[in-house]
């Protein structure tokens, strides 16, 4: 694993439609700091934000089954997301399958490459 691969996943968080604006901003700040004096500080901030934002599959399944999900996504899409989440869990996955969470989990799994820059 290389730092460049991890940086691609940081960009993946930024590009993910499911990431909220605040998380995208923290990720952008980190990328802008790469190679600069405040890189480690920005990496720590990004990691803290990802630890707060990356959802477990057990956290999102009840949401996908909720009336709020049906309201936001429509009943069919909410049902499809619930089914996908159940499949992920049945296959042993422990993280939400959305692009923000999957990219964020990858970054968290390799955070040492960002902190030891």
C-alpha positions in Angstrom: 0.0 0.0 0.0 1.3 3.4 -0.9 0.4 6.9 0.3 -0.7 7.8 -3.2 -3.3 5.0 -3.1 -4.6 6.3 0.1 -4.7 9.8 -1.3 -6.9 8.5 -4.2 -9.4 7.3 -1.5 -9.3 10.7 0.2 -10.3 12.1 -3.3 -13.0 9.4 -3.4 -14.5 10.9 -0.2 -14.5 14.3 -1.8 -16.1 12.9 -5.0 -18.8 10.8 -3.1 -22.3 12.2 -3.4 -23.0 10.6 0.0 -20.4 12.7 1.8 -21.6 15.8 3.5 -20.0 19.2 2.8 -18.1 19.5 6.0 -16.4 16.2 5.5 -15.5 17.1 1.9 -14.0 20.4 3.2 -11.8 18.6 5.7 -10.6 16.1 3.0 -9.9 19.0 0.6 -7.9 20.8 3.4 -5.9 17.7 3.9 -5.1 17.2 0.2 -4.1 20.9 0.0 -1.7 20.4 2.9 0.1 17.3 1.5 3.9 18.1 1.5 3.5 21.1 3.6 4.3 21.9 7.3 0.7 21.4 8.5 0.1 18.0 6.7 0.2 15.9 9.9 -2.2 18.3 11.6 -4.6 18.2 8.7 -4.3 14.4 8.6 -5.3 14.2 12.2 -8.3 16.4 11.6 -9.3 14.2 8.6 -9.0 11.0 10.5 -11.1 12.4 13.4 -13.8 13.5 10.9 -13.8 10.1 9.2 -13.9 8.2 12.6 -17.1 10.3 13.3 -18.6 9.9 9.9 -17.9 6.4 8.6 -21.0 4.4 9.4 -21.2 0.7 10.3 -23.5 -1.5 8.4 -25.5 -2.0 11.7 -26.0 1.8 11.9 -27.4 2.2 8.4 -29.7 -0.8 8.2 -32.3 0.6 10.5 -32.1 3.9 8.6 -32.7 2.2 5.2 -35.7 0.5 6.7 -37.1 3.8 8.1 -39.9 6.1 6.9 -37.3 8.8 6.6 -35.3 6.8 4.1 -38.5 6.2 2.1 -39.2 9.9 2.2 -35.7 10.8 1.1 -35.1 8.2 -1.5 -38.5 6.8 -2.4 -39.9 3.5 -1.2 -38.3 1.4 -4.0 -34.8 2.9 -3.6 -34.9 2.6 0.2 -35.9 -1.0 -0.2 -33.0 -1.6 -2.6 -30.6 0.1 -0.3 -31.8 -2.0 2.6 -31.4 -5.2 0.5 -27.9 -4.2 -0.5 -27.0 -3.5 3.1 -28.3 -6.8 4.2 -26.3 -8.5 1.5 -23.2 -6.6 2.6 -23.7 -7.7 6.2 -24.4 -11.3 5.2 -21.1 -11.4 3.3 -19.3 -10.2 6.4 -19.1 -6.5 5.6 -19.1 -4.2 8.6 -19.2 -0.8 6.9 -21.8 1.1 5.0 -21.5 0.5 1.3 -21.9 4.1 0.1 -18.9 5.7 -1.6 -18.2 8.1 1.3 -18.0 5.3 3.8 -16.1 2.8 1.7 -13.5 5.3 0.8 -13.4 6.7 4.3 -12.9 3.2 5.8 -10.0 2.6 3.4 -8.3 5.8 4.6 -8.9 4.9 8.2 -7.5 1.4 7.6 -4.3 3.0 6.2 -4.2 6.2 8.4 -0.6 5.4 9.4 0.5 6.3 5.9 -1.0 9.8 6.4 0.3 10.3 9.9 3.8 9.3 9.2 4.3 11.6 6.3 
